[in-house]
Amino acid sequence: MFKLVIGNKAYSSWSLRPWLLMRQAGIPFEEILIPLYESGSTDAILQYAPTGKVPCLVDGSLTVWESLAICEFLAEEFPEKQLWPADRAVRAEVRSLSAEMHAGFTAIRHHCPMNVRRHVPGRSHPSEVGRDLARFSAIVESMRARFAASGPFLAGQFSVADAMFAPVATRCRTYGLRLPSRSQAWVDHILGLPAMQEWYAAAAEEPWVLPGNEPAEG
Ligand SMILES: N[C@@H](CCC(=O)N[C@@H](CS)C(=O)NCC(=O)O)C(=O)O
């Protein structure tokens, strides 16, 4: 069985991506959770991933690291699940969006760190966060306008892009970021998935708290 090595569910946005992909696609795996940013965390991760970072997927003697590479690998392993859309043009677009997420959105990632236990709406954020949010909304509005008829996900049916953007959905909730209606509907849909509810419930039970990152604002 696959082993998926992840970090704390409260904080580890990169871990959430392949975890959600596997849960949503019904791909069985054993979860190995290594609490991050403790003495010994990096050494523990290095037993699996050469980067010392999570996520990491282990399949027997084979190791795959980097969230997007894991998603690519799984899409190839399970072609019948169509984790990339079947249509060539849509697939190219969804691949581009997934790569854009993997390489970009640095302001929102830096200034609005994922913490699914937190709710702190109404804060002011640097203007570059607004630019990332505008790009995110433009993506979702465009995708949902074109693919509404084929399902509630970005390209209609669930794809790697939904998994890659899922942590942005959690940040929109945590920080109360305002979105246009189609984007808000996508965020609500992602956060309502049973797999996301499972992730949130597990995060709520985690004992680990990063200093300065956790007052229980609600
Ligand atoms: N580009 C990597 C990013 C991985 C990453 O930065 N993971 C964080 C947790 S979300 C990590 O392992 N941090 C531990 C550390 O940097 O010591 C990916 O896509 O998987």
The ligand as an ORCA input file, in Angstrom:
! r2SCAN-3c Opt
* xyz 0 1
  N       7.633     22.448     -2.907
  C       7.347     21.477     -1.864
  C       7.120     22.242     -0.561
  C       7.197     21.315      0.626
  C       7.226     22.095      1.947
  O       7.745     23.220      2.025
  N       6.685     21.453      2.994
  C       6.726     22.036      4.305
  C       5.442     21.738      5.079
  S       3.994     22.405      4.358
  C       7.821     21.381      5.113
  O       8.079     20.213      4.987
  N       8.446     22.152      5.987
  C       9.417     21.622      6.902
  C      10.688     22.369      6.865
  O      10.859     23.233      5.989
  O      11.518     22.102      7.737
  C       6.132     20.635     -2.276
  O       5.409     21.036     -3.210
  O       5.914     19.529     -1.746
*
